[in-house]
Amino acid sequence: MKEYIYQPPDDVQEWECICGNTTCRAGFTSCDGSGNEMRPTLDSEWQELYLCLNCGRTIDQNTLEVVGRNPNPILL
Ligand SMILES: [Zn+2]
């Protein structure tokens, strides 16, 4: 079964992960397909994924679907 994070319809800046983390709490950061933090640059192969900094779930920013989980992400 697919999991999705919650985004209020009236505030696209605000995300709430399934674990309860929000943009205003631990927050989220851009990550690669393995769930490790990365800086998205023009020539990077960033797949528009974000990492929940509380639980390590990785999220597709376009669909808000949880696409993976890395419990021990490497942060920059
Ligand atoms: Zn989370």
N, CA, C, O and the ligand as a Tripos MOL2 file, in Angstrom:
@<TRIPOS>MOLECULE
protein
  305   303    77     0     0
PROTEIN
NO_CHARGES

@<TRIPOS>ATOM
      1 N           0.8350   -1.1960    0.0000 N.3       1 MET1
      2 CA          0.0000    0.0000    0.0000 C.3       1 MET1
      3 C           0.8740    1.2510    0.0000 C.2       1 MET1
      4 O           1.8420    1.3440    0.7540 O.2       1 MET1
      5 N           0.5310    2.1820   -0.8280 N.am      2 LYS2
      6 CA          1.3270    3.4020   -0.9250 C.3       2 LYS2
      7 C           1.0600    4.3260    0.2570 C.2       2 LYS2
      8 O          -0.0410    4.3880    0.8020 O.2       2 LYS2
      9 N           2.1200    5.0400    0.6250 N.am      3 GLU3
     10 CA          1.9960    6.0260    1.6870 C.3       3 GLU3
     11 C           2.2180    7.4100    1.0860 C.2       3 GLU3
     12 O           3.0160    7.5900    0.1660 O.2       3 GLU3
     13 N           1.5050    8.3620    1.6210 N.am      4 TYR4
     14 CA          1.6670    9.7420    1.1740 C.3       4 TYR4
     15 C           1.7860   10.6570    2.3920 C.2       4 TYR4
     16 O           1.1510   10.4340    3.4230 O.2       4 TYR4
     17 N           2.6050   11.6820    2.2490 N.am      5 ILE5
     18 CA          2.6400   12.6780    3.3090 C.3       5 ILE5
     19 C           1.4820   13.6490    3.0980 C.2       5 ILE5
     20 O           0.8550   13.6730    2.0390 O.2       5 ILE5
     21 N           1.2200   14.4300    4.1090 N.am      6 TYR6
     22 CA          0.0900   15.3580    4.0540 C.3       6 TYR6
     23 C           0.5540   16.7710    3.7310 C.2       6 TYR6
     24 O           1.5310   17.2690    4.2900 O.2       6 TYR6
     25 N          -0.1650   17.3970    2.8220 N.am      7 GLN7
     26 CA          0.1000   18.7950    2.4980 C.3       7 GLN7
     27 C          -1.2250   19.5390    2.5200 C.2       7 GLN7
     28 O          -2.1380   19.1930    1.7690 O.2       7 GLN7
     29 N          -1.3470   20.5500    3.3620 N.am      8 PRO8
     30 CA         -2.6040   21.2950    3.3900 C.3       8 PRO8
     31 C          -2.8780   21.9320    2.0390 C.2       8 PRO8
     32 O          -1.9600   22.4770    1.4260 O.2       8 PRO8
     33 N          -4.1090   21.8800    1.5570 N.am      9 PRO9
     34 CA         -4.4210   22.4210    0.2280 C.3       9 PRO9
     35 C          -4.1140   23.9070    0.1040 C.2       9 PRO9
     36 O          -3.8770   24.4070   -0.9950 O.2       9 PRO9
     37 N          -4.1180   24.6130    1.2310 N.am     10 ASP10
     38 CA         -3.9460   26.0630    1.1760 C.3      10 ASP10
     39 C          -2.5150   26.5020    1.4990 C.2      10 ASP10
     40 O          -2.2400   27.6980    1.5890 O.2      10 ASP10
     41 N          -1.6040   25.5410    1.6730 N.am     11 ASP11
     42 CA         -0.2360   25.9280    2.0260 C.3      11 ASP11
     43 C           0.7600   24.9140    1.4750 C.2      11 ASP11
     44 O           1.0690   23.9170    2.1260 O.2      11 ASP11
     45 N           1.2570   25.1780    0.2700 N.am     12 VAL12
     46 CA          2.1460   24.2160   -0.3750 C.3      12 VAL12
     47 C           3.5340   24.1940    0.2630 C.2      12 VAL12
     48 O           4.3400   23.3140   -0.0360 O.2      12 VAL12
     49 N           3.8130   25.1500    1.1340 N.am     13 GLN13
     50 CA          5.1060   25.1600    1.7950 C.3      13 GLN13
     51 C           5.1360   24.2210    2.9970 C.2      13 GLN13
     52 O           6.2070   23.9070    3.5170 O.2      13 GLN13
     53 N           3.9770   23.7810    3.4310 N.am     14 GLU14
     54 CA          3.8760   23.0210    4.6640 C.3      14 GLU14
     55 C           3.6610   21.5450    4.3480 C.2      14 GLU14
     56 O           2.6920   21.1810    3.6820 O.2      14 GLU14
     57 N           4.5670   20.6990    4.8270 N.am     15 TRP15
     58 CA          4.4140   19.2590    4.6790 C.3      15 TRP15
     59 C           4.3120   18.6350    6.0470 C.2      15 TRP15
     60 O           4.9150   19.1130    7.0080 O.2      15 TRP15
     61 N           3.5490   17.5660    6.1340 N.am     16 GLU16
     62 CA          3.5460   16.7860    7.3660 C.3      16 GLU16
     63 C           3.7600   15.3250    7.0150 C.2      16 GLU16
     64 O           2.9470   14.7110    6.3240 O.2      16 GLU16
     65 N           4.8740   14.7750    7.5030 N.am     17 CYS17
     66 CA          5.2050   13.3770    7.2490 C.3      17 CYS17
     67 C           4.3050   12.4650    8.0660 C.2      17 CYS17
     68 O           3.6490   12.8980    9.0130 O.2      17 CYS17
     69 N           4.2860   11.2170    7.6880 N.am     18 ILE18
     70 CA          3.5060   10.2180    8.4170 C.3      18 ILE18
     71 C           3.9910   10.0990    9.8600 C.2      18 ILE18
     72 O           3.2100    9.7630   10.7500 O.2      18 ILE18
     73 N           5.2670   10.3710   10.0970 N.am     19 CYS19
     74 CA          5.8230   10.2740   11.4460 C.3      19 CYS19
     75 C           5.4490   11.4660   12.3150 C.2      19 CYS19
     76 O           5.7040   11.4530   13.5200 O.2      19 CYS19
     77 N           4.8500   12.4920   11.7290 N.am     20 GLY20
     78 CA          4.4620   13.6680   12.5030 C.3      20 GLY20
     79 C           5.3900   14.8550   12.3060 C.2      20 GLY20
     80 O           5.0690   15.9720   12.7110 O.2      20 GLY20
     81 N           6.5340   14.6190   11.6880 N.am     21 ASN21
     82 CA          7.4540   15.7250   11.3950 C.3      21 ASN21
     83 C           6.8060   16.6970   10.4110 C.2      21 ASN21
     84 O           6.0940   16.2910    9.4940 O.2      21 ASN21
     85 N           7.0650   17.9740   10.6180 N.am     22 THR22
     86 CA          6.5780   18.9860    9.6860 C.3      22 THR22
     87 C           7.7240   19.8670    9.2380 C.2      22 THR22
     88 O           8.8330   19.7920    9.7660 O.2      22 THR22
     89 N           7.4350   20.7020    8.2550 N.am     23 THR23
     90 CA          8.4250   21.6370    7.7470 C.3      23 THR23
     91 C           8.9750   22.5100    8.8710 C.2      23 THR23
     92 O          10.1420   22.9020    8.8460 O.2      23 THR23
     93 N           8.1380   22.8110    9.8490 N.am     24 CYS24
     94 CA          8.5330   23.7120   10.9350 C.3      24 CYS24
     95 C           9.2530   22.9810   12.0690 C.2      24 CYS24
     96 O           9.8490   23.6290   12.9300 O.2      24 CYS24
     97 N           9.2130   21.6740   12.0880 N.am     25 ARG25
     98 CA          9.8970   20.9180   13.1430 C.3      25 ARG25
     99 C          11.2670   20.4840   12.6290 C.2      25 ARG25
    100 O          12.1130   21.3320   12.3480 O.2      25 ARG25
    101 N          11.4990   19.1830   12.5020 N.am     26 ALA26
    102 CA         12.8110   18.7290   12.0240 C.3      26 ALA26
    103 C          13.0210   19.1120   10.5630 C.2      26 ALA26
    104 O          14.1460   19.3670   10.1340 O.2      26 ALA26
    105 N          11.9260   19.1500    9.8020 N.am     27 GLY27
    106 CA         12.0110   19.5970    8.4260 C.3      27 GLY27
    107 C          12.3870   18.4930    7.4470 C.2      27 GLY27
    108 O          12.4560   17.3130    7.7920 O.2      27 GLY27
    109 N          12.6260   18.9240    6.2120 N.am     28 PHE28
    110 CA         12.9270   18.0260    5.1010 C.3      28 PHE28
    111 C          14.1110   18.5920    4.3400 C.2      28 PHE28
    112 O          14.3640   19.7970    4.3730 O.2      28 PHE28
    113 N          14.8280   17.7280    3.6600 N.am     29 THR29
    114 CA         15.9380   18.2050    2.8280 C.3      29 THR29
    115 C          15.9750   17.4210    1.5290 C.2      29 THR29
    116 O          15.4760   16.2970    1.4620 O.2      29 THR29
    117 N          16.5600   18.0060    0.5040 N.am     30 SER30
    118 CA         16.6760   17.3030   -0.7750 C.3      30 SER30
    119 C          17.5950   16.0910   -0.6230 C.2      30 SER30
    120 O          18.5730   16.1400    0.1220 O.2      30 SER30
    121 N          17.2800   15.0090   -1.3290 N.am     31 CYS31
    122 CA         18.0910   13.7980   -1.2030 C.3      31 CYS31
    123 C          18.1420   13.0530   -2.5280 C.2      31 CYS31
    124 O          17.3840   13.3330   -3.4560 O.2      31 CYS31
    125 N          19.0740   12.0820   -2.5870 N.am     32 ASP32
    126 CA         19.1830   11.2540   -3.7910 C.3      32 ASP32
    127 C          18.2930   10.0150   -3.6540 C.2      32 ASP32
    128 O          17.5720    9.8600   -2.6690 O.2      32 ASP32
    129 N          18.3550    9.1510   -4.6470 N.am     33 GLY33
    130 CA         17.4850    7.9870   -4.6760 C.3      33 GLY33
    131 C          17.7300    7.0000   -3.5570 C.2      33 GLY33
    132 O          16.8900    6.1380   -3.2990 O.2      33 GLY33
    133 N          18.8800    7.1110   -2.8810 N.am     34 SER34
    134 CA         19.1760    6.2350   -1.7620 C.3      34 SER34
    135 C          18.7580    6.8440   -0.4270 C.2      34 SER34
    136 O          18.8720    6.2080    0.6210 O.2      34 SER34
    137 N          18.2690    8.0880   -0.4800 N.am     35 GLY35
    138 CA         17.8430    8.7380    0.7530 C.3      35 GLY35
    139 C          18.9410    9.4660    1.4840 C.2      35 GLY35
    140 O          18.8050    9.7670    2.6690 O.2      35 GLY35
    141 N          20.0300    9.7530    0.7930 N.am     36 ASN36
    142 CA         21.1040   10.5270    1.3860 C.3      36 ASN36
    143 C          21.0340   11.9700    0.8880 C.2      36 ASN36
    144 O          20.7450   12.2290   -0.2810 O.2      36 ASN36
    145 N          21.3080   12.9040    1.8070 N.am     37 GLU37
    146 CA         21.1540   14.3130    1.4650 C.3      37 GLU37
    147 C          22.0340   14.7010    0.2830 C.2      37 GLU37
    148 O          23.1780   14.2590    0.1840 O.2      37 GLU37
    149 N          21.5070   15.5130   -0.5960 N.am     38 MET38
    150 CA         22.2860   16.0520   -1.7110 C.3      38 MET38
    151 C          21.7820   17.4450   -2.0370 C.2      38 MET38
    152 O          20.6440   17.8090   -1.7410 O.2      38 MET38
    153 N          22.6740   18.2170   -2.6620 N.am     39 ARG39
    154 CA         22.2960   19.5480   -3.1260 C.3      39 ARG39
    155 C          21.8430   19.4480   -4.5760 C.2      39 ARG39
    156 O          22.6100   19.0290   -5.4430 O.2      39 ARG39
    157 N          20.6010   19.8310   -4.8370 N.am     40 PRO40
    158 CA         20.1560   19.8030   -6.2280 C.3      40 PRO40
    159 C          20.7670   20.9590   -7.0040 C.2      40 PRO40
    160 O          20.5420   22.1240   -6.6780 O.2      40 PRO40
    161 N          21.5250   20.6380   -8.0120 N.am     41 THR41
    162 CA         22.0870   21.6690   -8.8810 C.3      41 THR41
    163 C          21.6760   21.3660  -10.3080 C.2      41 THR41
    164 O          21.1440   20.2930  -10.5930 O.2      41 THR41
    165 N          21.9180   22.2920  -11.1900 N.am     42 LEU42
    166 CA         21.4570   22.1430  -12.5670 C.3      42 LEU42
    167 C          22.0020   20.8830  -13.2280 C.2      42 LEU42
    168 O          21.3010   20.2390  -14.0080 O.2      42 LEU42
    169 N          23.2470   20.5280  -12.9220 N.am     43 ASP43
    170 CA         23.8290   19.3670  -13.5910 C.3      43 ASP43
    171 C          23.7870   18.1050  -12.7270 C.2      43 ASP43
    172 O          24.3730   17.0860  -13.0940 O.2      43 ASP43
    173 N          23.1070   18.1650  -11.5970 N.am     44 SER44
    174 CA         22.9910   16.9660  -10.7670 C.3      44 SER44
    175 C          21.8520   16.0990  -11.3090 C.2      44 SER44
    176 O          21.0520   16.5380  -12.1350 O.2      44 SER44
    177 N          21.8030   14.8880  -10.8320 N.am     45 GLU45
    178 CA         20.7500   13.9870  -11.2870 C.3      45 GLU45
    179 C          19.6640   13.8600  -10.2340 C.2      45 GLU45
    180 O          19.1010   12.7880  -10.0140 O.2      45 GLU45
    181 N          19.3900   14.9720   -9.5980 N.am     46 TRP46
    182 CA         18.3550   15.0050   -8.5640 C.3      46 TRP46
    183 C          17.0010   14.6080   -9.1440 C.2      46 TRP46
    184 O          16.5930   15.0920  -10.2000 O.2      46 TRP46
    185 N          16.3200   13.7230   -8.4360 N.am     47 GLN47
    186 CA         15.0410   13.2070   -8.9320 C.3      47 GLN47
    187 C          13.8570   13.8430   -8.2170 C.2      47 GLN47
    188 O          12.7690   13.2700   -8.1570 O.2      47 GLN47
    189 N          14.0900   15.0500   -7.6690 N.am     48 GLU48
    190 CA         13.0300   15.7840   -6.9720 C.3      48 GLU48
    191 C          12.5120   14.9950   -5.7750 C.2      48 GLU48
    192 O          11.3080   14.8990   -5.5370 O.2      48 GLU48
    193 N          13.4680   14.4300   -5.0280 N.am     49 LEU49
    194 CA         13.1350   13.6830   -3.8280 C.3      49 LEU49
    195 C          13.5230   14.4780   -2.5980 C.2      49 LEU49
    196 O          14.5030   15.2240   -2.5980 O.2      49 LEU49
    197 N          12.7320   14.3030   -1.5470 N.am     50 TYR50
    198 CA         13.0430   14.9290   -0.2660 C.3      50 TYR50
    199 C          13.1060   13.8790    0.8190 C.2      50 TYR50
    200 O          12.4180   12.8590    0.7750 O.2      50 TYR50
    201 N          13.9530   14.1570    1.7960 N.am     51 LEU51
    202 CA         14.1640   13.2590    2.9230 C.3      51 LEU51
    203 C          13.5270   13.8650    4.1710 C.2      51 LEU51
    204 O          13.7520   15.0320    4.4890 O.2      51 LEU51
    205 N          12.7380   13.0690    4.8670 N.am     52 CYS52
    206 CA         12.2240   13.4960    6.1740 C.3      52 CYS52
    207 C          13.3650   13.3790    7.1750 C.2      52 CYS52
    208 O          13.9460   12.3060    7.3360 O.2      52 CYS52
    209 N          13.6870   14.4770    7.8470 N.am     53 LEU53
    210 CA         14.8290   14.4800    8.7590 C.3      53 LEU53
    211 C          14.4930   13.8710   10.1130 C.2      53 LEU53
    212 O          15.3400   13.8340   11.0050 O.2      53 LEU53
    213 N          13.2760   13.3990   10.2690 N.am     54 ASN54
    214 CA         12.9190   12.7250   11.5100 C.3      54 ASN54
    215 C          12.9280   11.2060   11.3670 C.2      54 ASN54
    216 O          13.4700   10.5090   12.2250 O.2      54 ASN54
    217 N          12.3370   10.6870   10.2940 N.am     55 CYS55
    218 CA         12.1840    9.2320   10.1720 C.3      55 CYS55
    219 C          12.9390    8.6390    8.9960 C.2      55 CYS55
    220 O          13.0650    7.4180    8.9090 O.2      55 CYS55
    221 N          13.4440    9.4640    8.0860 N.am     56 GLY56
    222 CA         14.2160    8.9650    6.9570 C.3      56 GLY56
    223 C          13.3840    8.5360    5.7630 C.2      56 GLY56
    224 O          13.9290    7.9940    4.8010 O.2      56 GLY56
    225 N          12.0880    8.7620    5.7990 N.am     57 ARG57
    226 CA         11.3010    8.4570    4.6000 C.3      57 ARG57
    227 C          11.7330    9.3990    3.4720 C.2      57 ARG57
    228 O          12.0580   10.5630    3.7080 O.2      57 ARG57
    229 N          11.7310    8.8750    2.2470 N.am     58 THR58
    230 CA         12.0160    9.7170    1.0950 C.3      58 THR58
    231 C          10.7230    9.9450    0.3340 C.2      58 THR58
    232 O           9.9060    9.0370    0.1720 O.2      58 THR58
    233 N          10.5550   11.1700   -0.1270 N.am     59 ILE59
    234 CA          9.2710   11.6310   -0.6560 C.3      59 ILE59
    235 C           9.4650   12.2340   -2.0340 C.2      59 ILE59
    236 O          10.3630   13.0500   -2.2430 O.2      59 ILE59
    237 N           8.6240   11.8300   -2.9700 N.am     60 ASP60
    238 CA          8.5870   12.4420   -4.2990 C.3      60 ASP60
    239 C           7.8160   13.7520   -4.1820 C.2      60 ASP60
    240 O           6.6360   13.7500   -3.8320 O.2      60 ASP60
    241 N           8.4790   14.8670   -4.4750 N.am     61 GLN61
    242 CA          7.8280   16.1580   -4.2320 C.3      61 GLN61
    243 C           6.6480   16.4210   -5.1670 C.2      61 GLN61
    244 O           5.7990   17.2600   -4.8670 O.2      61 GLN61
    245 N           6.5880   15.7250   -6.2780 N.am     62 ASN62
    246 CA          5.4990   15.9670   -7.2210 C.3      62 ASN62
    247 C           4.2250   15.2300   -6.8480 C.2      62 ASN62
    248 O           3.1220   15.7370   -7.0520 O.2      62 ASN62
    249 N           4.3830   14.0220   -6.2980 N.am     63 THR63
    250 CA          3.2110   13.2240   -5.9650 C.3      63 THR63
    251 C           2.9790   13.1340   -4.4600 C.2      63 THR63
    252 O           1.9090   12.7180   -4.0150 O.2      63 THR63
    253 N           3.9970   13.5280   -3.6710 N.am     64 LEU64
    254 CA          3.9710   13.4310   -2.2110 C.3      64 LEU64
    255 C           3.9290   11.9790   -1.7370 C.2      64 LEU64
    256 O           3.5860   11.6950   -0.5890 O.2      64 LEU64
    257 N           4.2840   11.0700   -2.6430 N.am     65 GLU65
    258 CA          4.3180    9.6530   -2.2820 C.3      65 GLU65
    259 C           5.6220    9.3190   -1.5630 C.2      65 GLU65
    260 O           6.6910    9.8060   -1.9300 O.2      65 GLU65
    261 N           5.5160    8.4860   -0.5400 N.am     66 VAL66
    262 CA          6.7100    7.9600    0.1230 C.3      66 VAL66
    263 C           7.2850    6.8700   -0.7700 C.2      66 VAL66
    264 O           6.6360    5.8540   -1.0180 O.2      66 VAL66
    265 N           8.5120    7.0860   -1.2550 N.am     67 VAL67
    266 CA          9.0980    6.1530   -2.2190 C.3      67 VAL67
    267 C          10.2070    5.3010   -1.6170 C.2      67 VAL67
    268 O          10.7480    4.4230   -2.2890 O.2      67 VAL67
    269 N          10.5490    5.5500   -0.3650 N.am     68 GLY68
    270 CA         11.5900    4.7480    0.2600 C.3      68 GLY68
    271 C          11.8280    5.2040    1.6790 C.2      68 GLY68
    272 O          11.1720    6.1160    2.1820 O.2      68 GLY68
    273 N          12.7910    4.5430    2.3180 N.am     69 ARG69
    274 CA         13.1210    4.9560    3.6870 C.3      69 ARG69
    275 C          14.5720    4.6170    3.9630 C.2      69 ARG69
    276 O          15.0160    3.4930    3.7270 O.2      69 ARG69
    277 N          15.3030    5.5940    4.4640 N.am     70 ASN70
    278 CA         16.6870    5.4100    4.8380 C.3      70 ASN70
    279 C          16.8330    5.8200    6.2970 C.2      70 ASN70
    280 O          16.9020    7.0110    6.6020 O.2      70 ASN70
    281 N          16.8820    4.8430    7.2020 N.am     71 PRO71
    282 CA         16.9030    5.1870    8.6260 C.3      71 PRO71
    283 C          18.2010    5.8410    9.0840 C.2      71 PRO71
    284 O          18.2430    6.4730   10.1390 O.2      71 PRO71
    285 N          19.2650    5.6880    8.2860 N.am     72 ASN72
    286 CA         20.5560    6.3010    8.6500 C.3      72 ASN72
    287 C          21.1090    7.1130    7.4930 C.2      72 ASN72
    288 O          22.1570    6.7750    6.9410 O.2      72 ASN72
    289 N          20.4150    8.1820    7.1220 N.am     73 PRO73
    290 CA         20.8500    8.9640    5.9610 C.3      73 PRO73
    291 C          22.1650    9.6730    6.2010 C.2      73 PRO73
    292 O          22.4590   10.1070    7.3150 O.2      73 PRO73
    293 N          22.9480    9.7860    5.1530 N.am     74 ILE74
    294 CA         24.1790   10.5710    5.1950 C.3      74 ILE74
    295 C          23.8150   12.0140    4.8960 C.2      74 ILE74
    296 O          23.2940   12.3230    3.8240 O.2      74 ILE74
    297 N          24.0950   12.9010    5.8540 N.am     75 LEU75
    298 CA         23.7640   14.3110    5.6720 C.3      75 LEU75
    299 C          25.0140   15.0840    5.3030 C.2      75 LEU75
    300 O          26.1190   14.7210    5.7060 O.2      75 LEU75
    301 N          24.8420   16.1390    4.5450 N.am     76 LEU76
    302 CA         25.9690   16.9640    4.1010 C.3      76 LEU76
    303 C          26.4690   17.8500    5.2320 C.2      76 LEU76
    304 O          27.4150   18.6150    5.0450 O.2      76 LEU76
    305 ZN          8.9830   11.3350    8.7210 Zn       77 ZN77
@<TRIPOS>BOND
     1     1     2 1
     2     2     3 1
     3     3     4 2
     4     3     5 am
     5     5     6 1
     6     6     7 1
     7     7     8 2
     8     7     9 am
     9     9    10 1
    10    10    11 1
    11    11    12 2
    12    11    13 am
    13    13    14 1
    14    14    15 1
    15    15    16 2
    16    15    17 am
    17    17    18 1
    18    18    19 1
    19    19    20 2
    20    19    21 am
    21    21    22 1
    22    22    23 1
    23    23    24 2
    24    23    25 am
    25    25    26 1
    26    26    27 1
    27    27    28 2
    28    27    29 am
    29    29    30 1
    30    30    31 1
    31    31    32 2
    32    31    33 am
    33    33    34 1
    34    34    35 1
    35    35    36 2
    36    35    37 am
    37    37    38 1
    38    38    39 1
    39    39    40 2
    40    39    41 am
    41    41    42 1
    42    42    43 1
    43    43    44 2
    44    43    45 am
    45    45    46 1
    46    46    47 1
    47    47    48 2
    48    47    49 am
    49    49    50 1
    50    50    51 1
    51    51    52 2
    52    51    53 am
    53    53    54 1
    54    54    55 1
    55    55    56 2
    56    55    57 am
    57    57    58 1
    58    58    59 1
    59    59    60 2
    60    59    61 am
    61    61    62 1
    62    62    63 1
    63    63    64 2
    64    63    65 am
    65    65    66 1
    66    66    67 1
    67    67    68 2
    68    67    69 am
    69    69    70 1
    70    70    71 1
    71    71    72 2
    72    71    73 am
    73    73    74 1
    74    74    75 1
    75    75    76 2
    76    75    77 am
    77    77    78 1
    78    78    79 1
    79    79    80 2
    80    79    81 am
    81    81    82 1
    82    82    83 1
    83    83    84 2
    84    83    85 am
    85    85    86 1
    86    86    87 1
    87    87    88 2
    88    87    89 am
    89    89    90 1
    90    90    91 1
    91    91    92 2
    92    91    93 am
    93    93    94 1
    94    94    95 1
    95    95    96 2
    96    95    97 am
    97    97    98 1
    98    98    99 1
    99    99   100 2
   100    99   101 am
   101   101   102 1
   102   102   103 1
   103   103   104 2
   104   103   105 am
   105   105   106 1
   106   106   107 1
   107   107   108 2
   108   107   109 am
   109   109   110 1
   110   110   111 1
   111   111   112 2
   112   111   113 am
   113   113   114 1
   114   114   115 1
   115   115   116 2
   116   115   117 am
   117   117   118 1
   118   118   119 1
   119   119   120 2
   120   119   121 am
   121   121   122 1
   122   122   123 1
   123   123   124 2
   124   123   125 am
   125   125   126 1
   126   126   127 1
   127   127   128 2
   128   127   129 am
   129   129   130 1
   130   130   131 1
   131   131   132 2
   132   131   133 am
   133   133   134 1
   134   134   135 1
   135   135   136 2
   136   135   137 am
   137   137   138 1
   138   138   139 1
   139   139   140 2
   140   139   141 am
   141   141   142 1
   142   142   143 1
   143   143   144 2
   144   143   145 am
   145   145   146 1
   146   146   147 1
   147   147   148 2
   148   147   149 am
   149   149   150 1
   150   150   151 1
   151   151   152 2
   152   151   153 am
   153   153   154 1
   154   154   155 1
   155   155   156 2
   156   155   157 am
   157   157   158 1
   158   158   159 1
   159   159   160 2
   160   159   161 am
   161   161   162 1
   162   162   163 1
   163   163   164 2
   164   163   165 am
   165   165   166 1
   166   166   167 1
   167   167   168 2
   168   167   169 am
   169   169   170 1
   170   170   171 1
   171   171   172 2
   172   171   173 am
   173   173   174 1
   174   174   175 1
   175   175   176 2
   176   175   177 am
   177   177   178 1
   178   178   179 1
   179   179   180 2
   180   179   181 am
   181   181   182 1
   182   182   183 1
   183   183   184 2
   184   183   185 am
   185   185   186 1
   186   186   187 1
   187   187   188 2
   188   187   189 am
   189   189   190 1
   190   190   191 1
   191   191   192 2
   192   191   193 am
   193   193   194 1
   194   194   195 1
   195   195   196 2
   196   195   197 am
   197   197   198 1
   198   198   199 1
   199   199   200 2
   200   199   201 am
   201   201   202 1
   202   202   203 1
   203   203   204 2
   204   203   205 am
   205   205   206 1
   206   206   207 1
   207   207   208 2
   208   207   209 am
   209   209   210 1
   210   210   211 1
   211   211   212 2
   212   211   213 am
   213   213   214 1
   214   214   215 1
   215   215   216 2
   216   215   217 am
   217   217   218 1
   218   218   219 1
   219   219   220 2
   220   219   221 am
   221   221   222 1
   222   222   223 1
   223   223   224 2
   224   223   225 am
   225   225   226 1
   226   226   227 1
   227   227   228 2
   228   227   229 am
   229   229   230 1
   230   230   231 1
   231   231   232 2
   232   231   233 am
   233   233   234 1
   234   234   235 1
   235   235   236 2
   236   235   237 am
   237   237   238 1
   238   238   239 1
   239   239   240 2
   240   239   241 am
   241   241   242 1
   242   242   243 1
   243   243   244 2
   244   243   245 am
   245   245   246 1
   246   246   247 1
   247   247   248 2
   248   247   249 am
   249   249   250 1
   250   250   251 1
   251   251   252 2
   252   251   253 am
   253   253   254 1
   254   254   255 1
   255   255   256 2
   256   255   257 am
   257   257   258 1
   258   258   259 1
   259   259   260 2
   260   259   261 am
   261   261   262 1
   262   262   263 1
   263   263   264 2
   264   263   265 am
   265   265   266 1
   266   266   267 1
   267   267   268 2
   268   267   269 am
   269   269   270 1
   270   270   271 1
   271   271   272 2
   272   271   273 am
   273   273   274 1
   274   274   275 1
   275   275   276 2
   276   275   277 am
   277   277   278 1
   278   278   279 1
   279   279   280 2
   280   279   281 am
   281   281   282 1
   282   282   283 1
   283   283   284 2
   284   283   285 am
   285   285   286 1
   286   286   287 1
   287   287   288 2
   288   287   289 am
   289   289   290 1
   290   290   291 1
   291   291   292 2
   292   291   293 am
   293   293   294 1
   294   294   295 1
   295   295   296 2
   296   295   297 am
   297   297   298 1
   298   298   299 1
   299   299   300 2
   300   299   301 am
   301   301   302 1
   302   302   303 1
   303   303   304 2
@<TRIPOS>SUBSTRUCTURE
     1 MET1         2 RESIDUE 1 A MET
     2 LYS2         6 RESIDUE 1 A LYS
     3 GLU3        10 RESIDUE 1 A GLU
     4 TYR4        14 RESIDUE 1 A TYR
     5 ILE5        18 RESIDUE 1 A ILE
     6 TYR6        22 RESIDUE 1 A TYR
     7 GLN7        26 RESIDUE 1 A GLN
     8 PRO8        30 RESIDUE 1 A PRO
     9 PRO9        34 RESIDUE 1 A PRO
    10 ASP10       38 RESIDUE 1 A ASP
    11 ASP11       42 RESIDUE 1 A ASP
    12 VAL12       46 RESIDUE 1 A VAL
    13 GLN13       50 RESIDUE 1 A GLN
    14 GLU14       54 RESIDUE 1 A GLU
    15 TRP15       58 RESIDUE 1 A TRP
    16 GLU16       62 RESIDUE 1 A GLU
    17 CYS17       66 RESIDUE 1 A CYS
    18 ILE18       70 RESIDUE 1 A ILE
    19 CYS19       74 RESIDUE 1 A CYS
    20 GLY20       78 RESIDUE 1 A GLY
    21 ASN21       82 RESIDUE 1 A ASN
    22 THR22       86 RESIDUE 1 A THR
    23 THR23       90 RESIDUE 1 A THR
    24 CYS24       94 RESIDUE 1 A CYS
    25 ARG25       98 RESIDUE 1 A ARG
    26 ALA26      102 RESIDUE 1 A ALA
    27 GLY27      106 RESIDUE 1 A GLY
    28 PHE28      110 RESIDUE 1 A PHE
    29 THR29      114 RESIDUE 1 A THR
    30 SER30      118 RESIDUE 1 A SER
    31 CYS31      122 RESIDUE 1 A CYS
    32 ASP32      126 RESIDUE 1 A ASP
    33 GLY33      130 RESIDUE 1 A GLY
    34 SER34      134 RESIDUE 1 A SER
    35 GLY35      138 RESIDUE 1 A GLY
    36 ASN36      142 RESIDUE 1 A ASN
    37 GLU37      146 RESIDUE 1 A GLU
    38 MET38      150 RESIDUE 1 A MET
    39 ARG39      154 RESIDUE 1 A ARG
    40 PRO40      158 RESIDUE 1 A PRO
    41 THR41      162 RESIDUE 1 A THR
    42 LEU42      166 RESIDUE 1 A LEU
    43 ASP43      170 RESIDUE 1 A ASP
    44 SER44      174 RESIDUE 1 A SER
    45 GLU45      178 RESIDUE 1 A GLU
    46 TRP46      182 RESIDUE 1 A TRP
    47 GLN47      186 RESIDUE 1 A GLN
    48 GLU48      190 RESIDUE 1 A GLU
    49 LEU49      194 RESIDUE 1 A LEU
    50 TYR50      198 RESIDUE 1 A TYR
    51 LEU51      202 RESIDUE 1 A LEU
    52 CYS52      206 RESIDUE 1 A CYS
    53 LEU53      210 RESIDUE 1 A LEU
    54 ASN54      214 RESIDUE 1 A ASN
    55 CYS55      218 RESIDUE 1 A CYS
    56 GLY56      222 RESIDUE 1 A GLY
    57 ARG57      226 RESIDUE 1 A ARG
    58 THR58      230 RESIDUE 1 A THR
    59 ILE59      234 RESIDUE 1 A ILE
    60 ASP60      238 RESIDUE 1 A ASP
    61 GLN61      242 RESIDUE 1 A GLN
    62 ASN62      246 RESIDUE 1 A ASN
    63 THR63      250 RESIDUE 1 A THR
    64 LEU64      254 RESIDUE 1 A LEU
    65 GLU65      258 RESIDUE 1 A GLU
    66 VAL66      262 RESIDUE 1 A VAL
    67 VAL67      266 RESIDUE 1 A VAL
    68 GLY68      270 RESIDUE 1 A GLY
    69 ARG69      274 RESIDUE 1 A ARG
    70 ASN70      278 RESIDUE 1 A ASN
    71 PRO71      282 RESIDUE 1 A PRO
    72 ASN72      286 RESIDUE 1 A ASN
    73 PRO73      290 RESIDUE 1 A PRO
    74 ILE74      294 RESIDUE 1 A ILE
    75 LEU75      298 RESIDUE 1 A LEU
    76 LEU76      302 RESIDUE 1 A LEU
    77 ZN77       305 GROUP 0 **** ****
